[in-house]
Amino acid sequence: MLRLLQRAGVLIHVIGGVGIRVDGDFPPADVARSDEPAEVILALTATRSDGPFAGPGARTLEQDSWCSFLDDDVVSLCSKEPRPTPHEAMRVELSRDRLEGRYFFGPDAWPYPFRYPMDQLLMVHTLGLAGGALMHAASIVGRDGALLVAGHSGAGKTTLSRAAAAEGAHILSDERTVVRPSPRGWLVGGTPWPGEGGFAENRSVPLGGIILLEQADRDEFVPLTPARALAMLYRCHFPPLWDPRACERTLGNLEALVRTLPAVLYRNKKGRDAALRLLERVGGVA
């Protein structure tokens, strides 16, 4: 299937049921493969260019390896190289309201859209438009669905993921998880960006509930109101900081999530017992 897509001048990079599709004249590239089709697709048209690759409008963010520009209804994400000057080496121009855009690349820039961090930035953008978000969270699958297990670094996501895996559970990710609505309800999907546990399974599973982690000297579940759940979950997502309109939209997506699915605070001691109690909430090991 991948070879046929390449001959037709199309590549689709799929992560958690979300695809980046690139049309145009370009060399073959490594893409993220998944057994499931892309239910949401960002469509890009590739154009070879001699540059310059800085985007139109005002520069909104400057990072070591990328930067962004905002101009009316277009946001541009640019990869950067230390040399030459100017540092921008490619540009993806994205519609702020539609799942479409243009990809401008030079002779040495391919395949930037499928490399970190550009692939992650494009996923954040696409998920926002599709009603979802990229979460700093593990996704642990049980018999009755999956749990989105969110928390800051050191909260125990990888420790609980390893303990749950030792009991036979499937772990889609222990670090970054796609969450999105679908005709089947809310889904979580694994990503190619694992944590220390190395869990990265590229498939989507129905989401059964939301867990916010907090270390404690005992294991207990504390129900959360939607308002408190939203405040805690907001700190655990990857916001599209290059676009205020997109940030507002993603906040609305998270609000819809916590109003649809139950959320609890899990104060826990980590380890096997904590993982078993977690799996009980989704019917045990699948």
Summary of the structure (lengths in Angstrom):
residues: 286
radius of gyration: 19.5
end to end distance: 30.1
largest distance: 60.2
contacts: 1017
relative contact order: 0.15
helix: 23%
strand: 38%
